[in-house]
């Protein structure tokens, strides 16, 4: 992994942008890994109705709120990002569930 300046140590926009680009690459890699877990869930779940689990969605959003508070991330931002991520994950999992069983 490339070293990047900590935000407080950035001296110019080039360093800021390099830091943001590095973090974005890590975030995308983690989202990819998260979707591989959704693919595993699609393989493991016994029926299509099990894919949408509102209790689990609420649990994830509550944990995200805790993580956001601890990291100093605005709750509204984290909640909006995760609402979209969860709904897209459910759609992906439904597609994978159907494809696996066709």
N, C-alpha and C positions, 0 to 999 in steps of 0.2 A: 504494500500500500504506500502511496506517495505521502510524504510528510506535508502537512499544510499548517499554516500559521493559525494559532488560536484567534478567535475574533478580536479579543482585546489587544492582540499583538500585531494586527494588520496595520500596515503603513500606507497602503494604497488600494485602489479598486481592483488592481490585478490580483492581489492576494485575497481580497474579499471574494472575487469571482471564482478564483481557483478553489477556495474553501467550499463555496456553495456548489460548484460543479462536482467536487469530490463527494460531498454529502449526498447530492442527488444520485450519483452512481451507486452509492451504498443503499439508499432508499429503494431504488428500482430493483436492485438485486434482492433485497429483503421482500419486496412485494412479489417478485417472482417465486421466491421460496414459499411465501404464504399461499400462493396459488397452487403450488405443488402439493401442499397440505390439503387444499380443497379438492384436488384430484384424488388424493388418497381417501378423503371422506366420501367422495362419490363412489369409489370402489367398495368401501366398507359398509356404507349405510344400506339397510335392508330394503327400503322402499323409497319412492320418490317423495312421499309426504314428509319423510324425515329430513329432507334437505333444508327446508325452511323451518328454523327452530327459533321462535320469537324469544323464548327464555334465554337461549344462548346469545342472541343478538343483544338483548338488554344487559346481559352479564359482560359481554365484550365492551359495550359502550360505557358501562360503569367503571371497568378497569382502565379504559382509555382516559376517562375523566380523572382518575387518581394519578395516572402516569403524567397527564398533562399538567396537573397541579404541581406535582413534584418537579417537573422539568421547566416550569415557568412558561408553558405554552398556553395561549388563550384557549379557554374551554370551547368557545364557539368554533374556533378553527379546527381543533382536534375532533370535535363532534361532527362537523360537516364533512371533514375528510373521511372519517370512519364510517359515517352513514353511507357515503358513496362506495367506499371500499367494501363494506359488508354486502350491500345490495349487488354490486358487480360480482362479488365472490359467490353469492347465491346463484346468480344467473349462470356464471361459469360452471359451478358445481352441477346445476340442473342439466346443462348441455353435456357435461362429461358423464353424468349419470345415464342419460339417454343414449349417448354414443357407446358406452361400455356394454349396454344391454341390447343394442340393436343386432 
